[in-house]
């Protein structure tokens, strides 16, 4: 037979809570509802089923055998529904206790640790899995549903139609040279002076390689590139050992004292824009809302000039 449309999972949950607590006031407190709402849900369920479930003794509702029999089935129904919801969310890569976060390598010293710690404080029990990669790799994984959110450099070449963007900070690009470079004593450098220098840079797909190419194009320079590498740490080592010079964002200064970052002349200044991204279809996801809120807090504190300590230090 068809199930009456007024028999809902929510009413079954109220019913099961009452069967466990056997007290309207306690059930109301547990569920954050009024006693009247709880009583109304039980009465409505009883009417929809079409047989008595409770007997009124004084001011108390006393469950009958019919209520106890219904409770057995209701527990299975609610449990099966919850299991199904969890299974579907897992299949879709959505898990209430897990957040899959992607980030570019150069954010692992400062930005990402603070976002993770702050989000976990907002969502107790949340397990955050971190995946590192290039801009393009992480963006593809986000679009494929293999990541829930990513923190990358954004630019006009990224299709943001289906994305929620939370800006975090902007980071100026600098000339990166070894400490013994002739440029190391300079206060500024014009890109035009570097046309014949040997550069090392990141491979395509990284935000820093995109920035490098955009800056060279704007300056009208066809750079001499001696080597492309696949991670920022190898690039830093190559520059520090005199294998070439590069263009790197200011955050790299925190990674090593073995290279010098020199500001570029005003005509050639350029900044990367770092942002948190997730799909707009997930904009009501509570884990992502917590991450976005922490991202906005992080950004606001940076704009206010707050001095974030390294993790393990005290503020």
Secondary structure as GFF3:
##gff-version 3
##sequence-region A 1 315
A	DSSP	alpha_helix	9	21	.	.	.	ID=ss1
A	DSSP	alpha_helix	24	31	.	.	.	ID=ss2
A	DSSP	alpha_helix	35	49	.	.	.	ID=ss3
A	DSSP	beta_strand	54	57	.	.	.	ID=ss4
A	DSSP	beta_strand	60	63	.	.	.	ID=ss5
A	DSSP	alpha_helix	65	91	.	.	.	ID=ss6
A	DSSP	beta_strand	98	103	.	.	.	ID=ss7
A	DSSP	three_ten_helix	105	107	.	.	.	ID=ss8
A	DSSP	alpha_helix	111	122	.	.	.	ID=ss9
A	DSSP	beta_strand	127	132	.	.	.	ID=ss10
A	DSSP	alpha_helix	135	143	.	.	.	ID=ss11
A	DSSP	beta_strand	149	154	.	.	.	ID=ss12
A	DSSP	beta_strand	163	178	.	.	.	ID=ss13
A	DSSP	three_ten_helix	182	185	.	.	.	ID=ss14
A	DSSP	beta_strand	188	189	.	.	.	ID=ss15
A	DSSP	three_ten_helix	191	194	.	.	.	ID=ss16
A	DSSP	beta_strand	198	202	.	.	.	ID=ss17
A	DSSP	alpha_helix	207	219	.	.	.	ID=ss18
A	DSSP	beta_strand	224	229	.	.	.	ID=ss19
A	DSSP	alpha_helix	232	240	.	.	.	ID=ss20
A	DSSP	beta_strand	246	249	.	.	.	ID=ss21
A	DSSP	three_ten_helix	250	254	.	.	.	ID=ss22
A	DSSP	beta_strand	259	264	.	.	.	ID=ss23
A	DSSP	three_ten_helix	266	268	.	.	.	ID=ss24
A	DSSP	beta_strand	271	279	.	.	.	ID=ss25
A	DSSP	three_ten_helix	280	282	.	.	.	ID=ss26
A	DSSP	alpha_helix	286	303	.	.	.	ID=ss27
###
